[in-house]
């Protein structure tokens, strides 16, 4: 199964309504199949607001190259893996669980 990437498109707050409608129609018509697109308003009063459209698309060659470049460093050191397994075996008791009704002082 090919890997999917989440991509985004920002629309600034300085867009006329007619332009926005035309732009949104163009985006909708060109989204890939299975895009799961979402529209959100982001930003604040200081830096300004914008509409952000996020959607999923298939990973392209540039994305795959970048991922392989940065994931090569994920090769685990055997010493770190042994330590991780030891830490996973350490018993842990959670104090003051939420909803348990009793708390220690």
C-alpha positions in Angstrom: 0.0 0.0 0.0 1.5 3.4 -1.0 2.2 5.8 1.8 0.0 8.9 2.1 1.2 12.4 3.2 -0.8 15.2 4.8 -0.5 18.4 2.7 -2.0 21.8 3.2 -3.0 25.0 1.3 -3.3 28.4 3.1 -5.6 31.1 1.9 -4.9 34.6 3.3 -7.5 36.8 4.9 -7.2 39.3 2.1 -9.2 37.5 -0.6 -12.5 38.6 -2.1 -15.5 36.4 -1.7 -15.7 35.7 -5.5 -12.0 34.8 -5.6 -12.4 32.6 -2.6 -15.3 30.7 -4.1 -13.5 30.2 -7.4 -10.3 29.1 -5.6 -12.2 26.6 -3.4 -13.9 25.2 -6.4 -10.6 24.8 -8.2 -9.0 23.1 -5.2 -12.0 20.7 -4.7 -12.0 19.7 -8.4 -8.2 18.9 -8.2 -8.0 17.0 -4.9 -6.8 13.4 -5.2 -9.2 10.5 -4.5 -9.5 9.7 -0.8 -8.3 13.2 0.1 -10.2 13.6 3.4 -10.0 17.4 3.0 -10.7 19.7 6.0 -11.1 23.5 6.1 -10.1 25.3 9.3 -9.6 28.9 10.3 -6.1 29.4 11.8 -4.2 32.3 13.3 -4.8 35.2 15.6 -5.3 39.0 15.8 -1.5 39.6 16.0 -0.3 37.5 13.0 -3.6 37.5 11.1 -6.1 34.8 10.2 -6.2 32.5 7.3 -8.1 29.5 5.9 -6.2 26.3 5.9 -7.2 23.3 3.8 -5.5 20.0 4.8 -5.8 16.9 2.7 -4.1 13.5 2.1 -2.2 12.7 -1.1 0.1 9.9 -2.2 3.7 10.3 -1.3 5.8 11.5 -4.3 9.5 10.8 -5.0 10.7 13.9 -3.3 8.8 13.0 -0.1 10.2 9.5 -0.2 13.7 10.8 -0.6 13.4 13.1 2.3 11.9 10.4 4.5 14.7 7.9 3.7 17.3 10.6 4.3 16.0 11.2 7.8 14.9 7.7 8.7 18.3 6.2 8.1 19.4 7.5 11.5 16.6 5.4 13.1 18.8 2.3 13.1 18.7 1.3 16.7 21.8 0.8 18.7 21.7 -2.7 20.4 22.8 -1.2 23.7 19.8 1.3 23.7 17.4 -1.5 22.7 18.6 -3.7 25.7 18.2 -0.7 28.0 14.7 0.0 26.6 13.7 -3.7 27.2 15.0 -3.5 30.8 13.0 -0.3 31.4 9.9 -1.9 30.0 10.2 -4.6 32.6 10.4 -2.2 35.6 7.2 -2.5 37.7 5.3 0.7 37.9 2.5 1.5 40.4 0.4 4.6 39.6 -0.4 6.7 42.7 -3.7 8.5 43.0 -5.6 7.2 40.0 -8.3 9.6 38.7 -11.8 8.4 39.6 -10.6 5.9 42.2 -12.2 8.0 45.0 -9.2 8.0 47.4 -6.1 10.1 47.5 -3.1 9.8 49.6 -2.0 12.9 51.5 
